[in-house]
Amino acid sequence: MQTLDQEKFYYRRITSLDIITILLIIGLLFFERGFILSLLLIVVHPFSQSKILVSDIGDKSTKLWVRKMDWNHYRKEHELGPLMQYRSQRNTVHMKKA
C-alpha cells in the first residue's frame, strides 16, 4: 500500500466498481422496489470500500491505491469536499493553509 505525499496534489479516480454501482442504481429505479435497493446501494457503497484509487495531478498516468482512512485525512488537510475530490484540475484544488 502506498502513502500520499502531503506536498503533492491528488485527485480521486473513478473505478470500474464505481461505474457498475452507478449503473446498478440507475437500473434498479426501473423496478417496482428498486428505489429502496438503490437507496441501500447509495448508502452502503461508500462504506464498503477500503482502498481508494488516486492520481497525482501533475502525473495523471500514475495510479496509487491508498487506504480510505489516509485519503480521508488527505481530504481533510487539503479541504476537499465530496465532489471536489474527483476534480483533476490544479486550479480547483485548495492549497493547504500555512
N, CA, C and O atoms as a MOPAC input file, in Angstrom:
PM7 MOZYME 1SCF
protein

 N      0.84700 1    -1.17400 1     0.00000 1
 C      0.00000 1     0.00000 1     0.00000 1
 C      0.89200 1     1.23600 1     0.00000 1
 O      1.89700 1     1.29600 1     0.70900 1
 N      0.51300 1     2.20100 1    -0.79300 1
 C      1.31900 1     3.40900 1    -0.90100 1
 C      0.73500 1     4.51600 1    -0.03500 1
 O     -0.44800 1     4.50200 1     0.30400 1
 N      1.58700 1     5.47900 1     0.31700 1
 C      1.12800 1     6.60200 1     1.12400 1
 C      1.14500 1     7.86700 1     0.28600 1
 O      1.82800 1     7.94000 1    -0.73500 1
 N      0.40300 1     8.84300 1     0.71800 1
 C      0.28300 1    10.10500 1    -0.00700 1
 C      1.29900 1    11.11600 1     0.50300 1
 O      1.48700 1    11.27700 1     1.70900 1
 N      1.94500 1    11.78800 1    -0.42700 1
 C      2.85400 1    12.87700 1    -0.11300 1
 C      1.99600 1    14.12600 1     0.08300 1
 O      1.31400 1    14.55800 1    -0.84700 1
 N      2.02300 1    14.70200 1     1.27000 1
 C      1.15400 1    15.84200 1     1.58500 1
 C      1.50000 1    17.08800 1     0.77700 1
 O      0.69500 1    18.01800 1     0.71300 1
 N      2.66500 1    17.12700 1     0.16600 1
 C      3.07600 1    18.28800 1    -0.62600 1
 C      2.54100 1    18.23900 1    -2.05600 1
 O      2.49600 1    19.26600 1    -2.73300 1
 N      2.13600 1    17.06200 1    -2.52000 1
 C      1.60600 1    16.91400 1    -3.87600 1
 C      0.08900 1    17.03500 1    -3.85500 1
 O     -0.54400 1    16.93300 1    -2.80400 1
 N     -0.47600 1    17.25200 1    -5.03100 1
 C     -1.92300 1    17.35200 1    -5.16100 1
 C     -2.44800 1    16.11000 1    -5.86000 1
 O     -1.96900 1    15.73700 1    -6.93000 1
 N     -3.43500 1    15.47500 1    -5.24700 1
 C     -4.01300 1    14.24700 1    -5.76800 1
 C     -5.50400 1    14.45200 1    -6.02100 1
 O     -6.13100 1    15.35700 1    -5.47100 1
 N     -6.04100 1    13.59700 1    -6.85600 1
 C     -7.47600 1    13.55000 1    -7.04000 1
 C     -7.91000 1    12.10100 1    -7.09000 1
 O     -7.12500 1    11.21800 1    -7.43600 1
 N     -9.15100 1    11.86300 1    -6.74900 1
 C     -9.68900 1    10.51100 1    -6.72400 1
 C    -10.13200 1    10.10600 1    -8.11800 1
 O    -10.78600 1    10.87800 1    -8.82000 1
 N     -9.77700 1     8.90900 1    -8.51100 1
 C    -10.16100 1     8.38600 1    -9.82200 1
 C    -11.41400 1     7.52400 1    -9.67800 1
 O    -11.61700 1     6.87000 1    -8.65500 1
 N    -12.22800 1     7.53200 1   -10.69200 1
 C    -13.42100 1     6.69300 1   -10.71000 1
 C    -13.00500 1     5.30600 1   -11.18400 1
 O    -12.35800 1     5.16700 1   -12.22200 1
 N    -13.37800 1     4.28000 1   -10.42100 1
 C    -13.02000 1     2.90600 1   -10.74900 1
 C    -14.16800 1     2.21700 1   -11.47300 1
 O    -15.27500 1     2.75100 1   -11.55000 1
 N    -13.90300 1     1.05000 1   -11.99400 1
 C    -14.95500 1     0.29000 1   -12.67800 1
 C    -16.04700 1    -0.12000 1   -11.69100 1
 O    -17.21200 1    -0.21600 1   -12.07600 1
 N    -15.69500 1    -0.36400 1   -10.43400 1
 C    -16.70100 1    -0.67800 1    -9.42100 1
 C    -17.64600 1     0.49900 1    -9.21000 1
 O    -18.84800 1     0.30200 1    -9.03400 1
 N    -17.12100 1     1.71200 1    -9.22600 1
 C    -17.97000 1     2.90000 1    -9.10100 1
 C    -18.95000 1     2.99100 1   -10.26700 1
 O    -20.12500 1     3.29900 1   -10.07100 1
 N    -18.46900 1     2.72600 1   -11.47400 1
 C    -19.32500 1     2.80700 1   -12.65800 1
 C    -20.40000 1     1.73100 1   -12.61400 1
 O    -21.56000 1     2.00300 1   -12.92300 1
 N    -20.02900 1     0.51500 1   -12.23400 1
 C    -21.00600 1    -0.57200 1   -12.13500 1
 C    -22.05500 1    -0.24500 1   -11.08300 1
 O    -23.24000 1    -0.50400 1   -11.29400 1
 N    -21.64100 1     0.31600 1    -9.95900 1
 C    -22.58200 1     0.67500 1    -8.89600 1
 C    -23.54400 1     1.75200 1    -9.36900 1
 O    -24.73900 1     1.67200 1    -9.08300 1
 N    -23.05600 1     2.75200 1   -10.08200 1
 C    -23.92500 1     3.81000 1   -10.60300 1
 C    -24.93200 1     3.23800 1   -11.59500 1
 O    -26.10600 1     3.60500 1   -11.57200 1
 N    -24.47400 1     2.33800 1   -12.46700 1
 C    -25.38500 1     1.70700 1   -13.42300 1
 C    -26.42700 1     0.84400 1   -12.72400 1
 O    -27.58300 1     0.81700 1   -13.14400 1
 N    -26.03700 1     0.13800 1   -11.66400 1
 C    -26.99400 1    -0.64700 1   -10.88700 1
 C    -28.03400 1     0.24700 1   -10.22000 1
 O    -29.22300 1    -0.07300 1   -10.21200 1
 N    -27.58900 1     1.35100 1    -9.66900 1
 C    -28.51700 1     2.28100 1    -9.00900 1
 C    -29.54100 1     2.80300 1   -10.01500 1
 O    -30.73800 1     2.84000 1    -9.73100 1
 N    -29.06500 1     3.20200 1   -11.17900 1
 C    -29.97300 1     3.70900 1   -12.21200 1
 C    -30.88300 1     2.59600 1   -12.72300 1
 O    -32.08300 1     2.80700 1   -12.90100 1
 N    -30.32100 1     1.41600 1   -12.95900 1
 C    -31.11100 1     0.29400 1   -13.46300 1
 C    -32.18200 1    -0.16700 1   -12.49500 1
 O    -33.28000 1    -0.53400 1   -12.91200 1
 N    -31.87300 1    -0.15100 1   -11.20400 1
 C    -32.85500 1    -0.59300 1   -10.20300 1
 C    -34.04400 1     0.34600 1   -10.09400 1
 O    -35.10400 1    -0.05700 1    -9.61500 1
 N    -33.89100 1     1.57200 1   -10.52200 1
 C    -35.00400 1     2.52000 1   -10.44000 1
 C    -36.15400 1     2.14300 1   -11.36400 1
 O    -37.26700 1     2.64200 1   -11.19500 1
 N    -35.90500 1     1.27300 1   -12.33400 1
 C    -36.94900 1     0.86400 1   -13.27100 1
 C    -37.80100 1    -0.28800 1   -12.74300 1
 O    -38.76700 1    -0.68900 1   -13.39200 1
 N    -37.45500 1    -0.82500 1   -11.57200 1
 C    -38.22300 1    -1.92600 1   -10.99400 1
 C    -39.10800 1    -1.41600 1    -9.86100 1
 O    -38.91000 1    -0.32100 1    -9.33300 1
 N    -40.08500 1    -2.23900 1    -9.50600 1
 C    -41.09300 1    -1.83800 1    -8.52200 1
 C    -40.47700 1    -1.45900 1    -7.17400 1
 O    -40.79500 1    -0.40100 1    -6.63200 1
 N    -39.62500 1    -2.28300 1    -6.64100 1
 C    -38.98800 1    -1.99800 1    -5.34400 1
 C    -37.53900 1    -1.57600 1    -5.51400 1
 O    -36.75300 1    -1.63400 1    -4.56800 1
 N    -37.19500 1    -1.16300 1    -6.69000 1
 C    -35.82300 1    -0.78400 1    -6.97900 1
 C    -35.36900 1     0.48100 1    -6.28400 1
 O    -34.17900 1     0.65900 1    -6.02300 1
 N    -36.32100 1     1.37000 1    -5.98000 1
 C    -35.96500 1     2.62000 1    -5.30800 1
 C    -35.32100 1     2.34900 1    -3.95600 1
 O    -34.34600 1     3.00100 1    -3.58300 1
 N    -35.86500 1     1.39100 1    -3.23100 1
 C    -35.32800 1     1.05200 1    -1.90700 1
 C    -33.93600 1     0.43200 1    -2.05300 1
 O    -33.02500 1     0.76200 1    -1.29300 1
 N    -33.77400 1    -0.45900 1    -3.02600 1
 C    -32.46300 1    -1.07600 1    -3.24300 1
 C    -31.44800 1    -0.04800 1    -3.72700 1
 O    -30.27100 1    -0.12700 1    -3.37500 1
 N    -31.88900 1     0.90800 1    -4.52500 1
 C    -30.99200 1     1.97700 1    -4.97800 1
 C    -30.50900 1     2.80700 1    -3.79900 1
 O    -29.32300 1     3.11900 1    -3.69400 1
 N    -31.42500 1     3.16100 1    -2.91900 1
 C    -31.03600 1     3.91100 1    -1.72300 1
 C    -30.05600 1     3.11100 1    -0.86000 1
 O    -29.10900 1     3.66500 1    -0.30100 1
 N    -30.29500 1     1.81900 1    -0.76200 1
 C    -29.39700 1     0.96700 1     0.01300 1
 C    -27.99800 1     0.93700 1    -0.60800 1
 O    -27.00000 1     0.99500 1     0.11100 1
 N    -27.92300 1     0.84700 1    -1.91800 1
 C    -26.61900 1     0.88000 1    -2.59000 1
 C    -25.91700 1     2.21800 1    -2.40100 1
 O    -24.70200 1     2.26500 1    -2.21100 1
 N    -26.67500 1     3.29600 1    -2.45400 1
 C    -26.08700 1     4.62500 1    -2.26300 1
 C    -25.48300 1     4.75500 1    -0.86600 1
 O    -24.44500 1     5.39400 1    -0.69600 1
 N    -26.12000 1     4.16300 1     0.11700 1
 C    -25.63000 1     4.24400 1     1.49300 1
 C    -24.47300 1     3.27900 1     1.73100 1
 O    -23.49700 1     3.64400 1     2.38700 1
 N    -24.56100 1     2.06300 1     1.21200 1
 C    -23.58700 1     1.02200 1     1.52100 1
 C    -22.29100 1     1.17400 1     0.72100 1
 O    -21.21800 1     0.88400 1     1.24900 1
 N    -22.36000 1     1.61400 1    -0.52200 1
 C    -21.18300 1     1.65100 1    -1.38900 1
 C    -20.00900 1     2.46200 1    -0.81300 1
 O    -18.88400 1     1.96200 1    -0.83500 1
 N    -20.20800 1     3.66800 1    -0.30500 1
 C    -19.05000 1     4.40700 1     0.24100 1
 C    -18.40400 1     3.72300 1     1.44500 1
 O    -17.19900 1     3.85600 1     1.65700 1
 N    -19.18800 1     2.99900 1     2.22800 1
 C    -18.63600 1     2.34500 1     3.41600 1
 C    -17.98600 1     1.00400 1     3.10700 1
 O    -17.24300 1     0.47100 1     3.93100 1
 N    -18.25900 1     0.45500 1     1.92700 1
 C    -17.72900 1    -0.86700 1     1.59200 1
 C    -16.31700 1    -0.81400 1     1.02500 1
 O    -15.67100 1    -1.85300 1     0.88700 1
 N    -15.83400 1     0.35800 1     0.70100 1
 C    -14.50500 1     0.48500 1     0.11500 1
 C    -13.45400 1     0.63100 1     1.20600 1
 O    -13.62600 1     1.39300 1     2.15700 1
 N    -12.35700 1    -0.11800 1     1.04900 1
 C    -11.25600 1     0.01700 1     1.99900 1
 C    -10.04800 1     0.69800 1     1.35600 1
 O     -9.17500 1     1.20700 1     2.05900 1
 N     -9.99600 1     0.70600 1     0.01200 1
 C     -8.90100 1     1.34800 1    -0.71200 1
 C     -9.48300 1     2.29800 1    -1.75800 1
 O    -10.55300 1     2.05200 1    -2.31400 1
 N     -8.76400 1     3.37700 1    -2.01000 1
 C     -9.18400 1     4.40100 1    -2.95600 1
 C     -8.10900 1     4.52500 1    -4.03100 1
 O     -6.91600 1     4.49000 1    -3.72700 1
 N     -8.52800 1     4.66800 1    -5.28100 1
 C     -7.59800 1     4.85700 1    -6.39000 1
 C     -7.42500 1     6.35600 1    -6.62700 1
 O     -8.39700 1     7.05900 1    -6.90000 1
 N     -6.19000 1     6.84300 1    -6.52200 1
 C     -5.89900 1     8.26300 1    -6.70500 1
 C     -4.76600 1     8.44000 1    -7.70400 1
 O     -4.00700 1     7.50900 1    -7.97200 1
 N     -4.66100 1     9.64600 1    -8.25000 1
 C     -3.57000 1    10.01300 1    -9.14400 1
 C     -3.05200 1    11.37900 1    -8.77000 1
 O     -3.77600 1    12.21800 1    -8.23400 1
 N     -1.78200 1    11.58700 1    -9.06300 1
 C     -1.15700 1    12.88800 1    -8.87300 1
 C     -1.62900 1    13.80400 1   -10.00100 1
 O     -1.69000 1    13.37800 1   -11.15500 1
 N     -1.95800 1    15.03600 1    -9.68900 1
 C     -2.43600 1    15.97400 1   -10.70900 1
 C     -1.35700 1    16.22700 1   -11.74900 1
 O     -1.66700 1    16.37000 1   -12.93200 1
 N     -0.10200 1    16.28500 1   -11.33600 1
 C      0.98500 1    16.53000 1   -12.27000 1
 C      1.28600 1    15.34800 1   -13.17400 1
 O      1.77300 1    15.53600 1   -14.28900 1
 N      1.00700 1    14.13800 1   -12.71800 1
 C      1.28900 1    12.92900 1   -13.49500 1
 C      0.05600 1    12.03600 1   -13.45600 1
 O     -0.05400 1    11.15000 1   -12.60700 1
 N     -0.86800 1    12.27400 1   -14.37800 1
 C     -2.14600 1    11.57100 1   -14.37300 1
 C     -2.04400 1    10.10900 1   -14.78000 1
 O     -2.99900 1     9.35200 1   -14.60500 1
 N     -0.90700 1     9.70300 1   -15.31800 1
 C     -0.76300 1     8.31200 1   -15.74700 1
 C     -0.47000 1     7.37500 1   -14.57500 1
 O     -0.70900 1     6.17200 1   -14.67600 1
 N      0.03700 1     7.90200 1   -13.48000 1
 C      0.31100 1     7.05300 1   -12.32100 1
 C     -0.95900 1     6.89500 1   -11.49700 1
 O     -1.72300 1     7.84100 1   -11.30300 1
 N     -1.15500 1     5.69200 1   -11.02800 1
 C     -2.31700 1     5.38800 1   -10.20000 1
 C     -1.82900 1     4.77700 1    -8.89600 1
 O     -0.99500 1     3.87100 1    -8.89600 1
 N     -2.35100 1     5.27700 1    -7.79300 1
 C     -1.96900 1     4.79600 1    -6.46700 1
 C     -3.19800 1     4.28200 1    -5.73300 1
 O     -4.24100 1     4.93600 1    -5.72200 1
 N     -3.07600 1     3.12200 1    -5.12500 1
 C     -4.12100 1     2.62200 1    -4.24300 1
 C     -3.72100 1     3.00000 1    -2.82200 1
 O     -2.65500 1     2.60800 1    -2.34700 1
 N     -4.57000 1     3.75800 1    -2.15100 1
 C     -4.28500 1     4.17600 1    -0.77600 1
 C     -5.44200 1     3.75800 1     0.11800 1
 O     -6.56400 1     3.54200 1    -0.34000 1
 N     -5.14000 1     3.65200 1     1.39700 1
 C     -6.19900 1     3.30400 1     2.34600 1
 C     -7.21500 1     4.43800 1     2.41500 1
 O     -6.87800 1     5.61100 1     2.25300 1
 N     -8.44100 1     4.06700 1     2.65500 1
 C     -9.51200 1     5.06000 1     2.71700 1
 C     -9.26500 1     6.05800 1     3.84700 1
 O     -9.53700 1     7.24900 1     3.69300 1
 N     -8.75900 1     5.58700 1     4.96200 1
 C     -8.51400 1     6.49700 1     6.08700 1
 C     -7.41100 1     7.50300 1     5.74800 1
 O     -7.46500 1     8.64900 1     6.19400 1
 N     -6.40500 1     7.08200 1     4.95700 1
 C     -5.35900 1     8.01200 1     4.52800 1
 C     -5.93100 1     9.05000 1     3.57300 1
 O     -5.57700 1    10.22700 1     3.65200 1
 N     -6.80800 1     8.62800 1     2.67400 1
 C     -7.42300 1     9.55500 1     1.72900 1
 C     -8.32600 1    10.54800 1     2.46100 1
 O     -8.33500 1    11.73500 1     2.13400 1
 N     -9.08400 1    10.07000 1     3.44500 1
 C     -9.94400 1    10.97300 1     4.20900 1
 C     -9.11400 1    12.00500 1     4.97000 1
 O     -9.50300 1    13.16900 1     5.06400 1
 N     -7.97900 1    11.58200 1     5.50800 1
 C     -7.08600 1    12.51900 1     6.19400 1
 C     -6.53400 1    13.54300 1     5.20000 1
 O     -6.47900 1    14.73300 1     5.51300 1
 N     -6.13000 1    13.10600 1     4.02300 1
 C     -5.61900 1    14.00000 1     2.98100 1
 C     -6.69800 1    15.00500 1     2.57200 1
 O     -6.41900 1    16.19600 1     2.43500 1
 N     -7.92700 1    14.52500 1     2.37800 1
 C     -9.03700 1    15.42000 1     2.00700 1
 C     -9.28500 1    16.47200 1     3.08500 1
 O     -9.53900 1    17.63700 1     2.77800 1
 N     -9.21000 1    16.06000 1     4.33500 1
 C     -9.42800 1    16.99300 1     5.44000 1
 C     -8.33400 1    18.05100 1     5.48400 1
 O     -8.61900 1    19.23300 1     5.67700 1
 N     -7.08800 1    17.63400 1     5.30600 1
 C     -5.95400 1    18.55800 1     5.32900 1
 C     -6.00000 1    19.55600 1     4.17100 1
 O     -5.62200 1    20.71500 1     4.33800 1
 N     -6.45800 1    19.11400 1     3.00700 1
 C     -6.48100 1    19.96300 1     1.82000 1
 C     -7.86600 1    20.55200 1     1.53600 1
 O     -8.08000 1    21.17900 1     0.49900 1
 N     -8.79600 1    20.34500 1     2.46100 1
 C    -10.14700 1    20.90600 1     2.38000 1
 C    -10.84000 1    20.56100 1     1.06600 1
 O    -11.35800 1    21.44100 1     0.37800 1
 N    -10.84600 1    19.28100 1     0.72600 1
 C    -11.53000 1    18.80700 1    -0.47000 1
 C    -12.88700 1    18.25100 1    -0.07800 1
 O    -12.98300 1    17.37500 1     0.78100 1
 N    -13.92600 1    18.75900 1    -0.70400 1
 C    -15.26600 1    18.28700 1    -0.43400 1
 C    -15.55400 1    16.97100 1    -1.14200 1
 O    -14.72200 1    16.47800 1    -1.90200 1
 N    -16.72700 1    16.40200 1    -0.89600 1
 C    -17.07500 1    15.11200 1    -1.50600 1
 C    -17.05000 1    15.12700 1    -3.04000 1
 O    -16.65700 1    14.13300 1    -3.65100 1
 N    -17.44900 1    16.20400 1    -3.65700 1
 C    -17.43500 1    16.26300 1    -5.11500 1
 C    -16.12700 1    16.81200 1    -5.65700 1
 O    -15.72400 1    16.46300 1    -6.76600 1
 N    -15.45700 1    17.66400 1    -4.89200 1
 C    -14.19700 1    18.25600 1    -5.34100 1
 C    -13.06700 1    17.22700 1    -5.40100 1
 O    -12.06800 1    17.45000 1    -6.08600 1
 N    -13.21100 1    16.11400 1    -4.69800 1
 C    -12.14400 1    15.11700 1    -4.68700 1
 C    -11.95500 1    14.45300 1    -6.04700 1
 O    -10.90000 1    13.87100 1    -6.30000 1
 N    -12.94300 1    14.52500 1    -6.91800 1
 C    -12.85200 1    13.91200 1    -8.23900 1
 C    -12.29100 1    14.86600 1    -9.29500 1
 O    -12.03300 1    14.43900 1   -10.42000 1
 N    -12.09900 1    16.12800 1    -8.96900 1
 C    -11.60300 1    17.11700 1    -9.93300 1
 C    -10.10900 1    16.97600 1   -10.12100 1
 O     -9.37000 1    16.83200 1    -9.14800 1
 N     -9.65900 1    17.01600 1   -11.36000 1
 C     -8.23800 1    16.83700 1   -11.62300 1
 C     -7.53800 1    18.12200 1   -12.03500 1
 O     -6.34300 1    18.09400 1   -12.33200 1
 N     -8.23800 1    19.24200 1   -12.06100 1
 C     -7.58600 1    20.49300 1   -12.44500 1
 C     -6.85700 1    21.07800 1   -11.24200 1
 O     -7.37100 1    21.06200 1   -10.12300 1
 N     -5.66700 1    21.59000 1   -11.48100 1
 C     -4.85600 1    22.15400 1   -10.39900 1
 C     -5.52800 1    23.37500 1    -9.76100 1
 O     -5.40200 1    23.58400 1    -8.55400 1
 N     -6.23500 1    24.17700 1   -10.55100 1
 C     -6.81600 1    25.40800 1   -10.00700 1
 C     -8.02800 1    25.15000 1    -9.11800 1
 O     -8.47100 1    26.06500 1    -8.42400 1
 N     -8.58400 1    23.93100 1    -9.11300 1
 C     -9.71800 1    23.65800 1    -8.24900 1
 C     -9.29100 1    23.04700 1    -6.92300 1
 O    -10.11600 1    22.88800 1    -6.02300 1
 N     -8.02100 1    22.70300 1    -6.79100 1
 C     -7.51800 1    22.12700 1    -5.55500 1
 C     -7.15600 1    23.25700 1    -4.59900 1
 O     -6.45100 1    24.19500 1    -4.97000 1
 N     -7.63400 1    23.16000 1    -3.39100 1
 C     -7.35500 1    24.20000 1    -2.39200 1
 C     -5.96900 1    23.97600 1    -1.80600 1
 O     -5.56900 1    22.85000 1    -1.50900 1
 N     -5.26200 1    25.06600 1    -1.65000 1
 C     -3.94400 1    24.99400 1    -1.02800 1
 C     -4.10400 1    24.80400 1     0.47200 1
 O     -5.05000 1    25.30700 1     1.07600 1
 N     -3.17600 1    24.07700 1     1.06100 1
 C     -3.18600 1    23.87500 1     2.49200 1
 C     -2.83000 1    25.18700 1     3.16900 1
 O     -1.89700 1    25.87400 1     2.75400 1
 N     -3.57800 1    25.53500 1     4.21800 1
 C     -3.34300 1    26.80200 1     4.91400 1
 C     -2.02800 1    26.71700 1     5.69200 1
 O     -1.71900 1    25.70900 1     6.32700 1
 N     -1.27400 1    27.80000 1     5.61900 1
 C      0.03500 1    27.84500 1     6.29500 1
 C     -0.11800 1    28.23100 1     7.74200 1
 O      0.87400 1    28.31900 1     8.46500 1

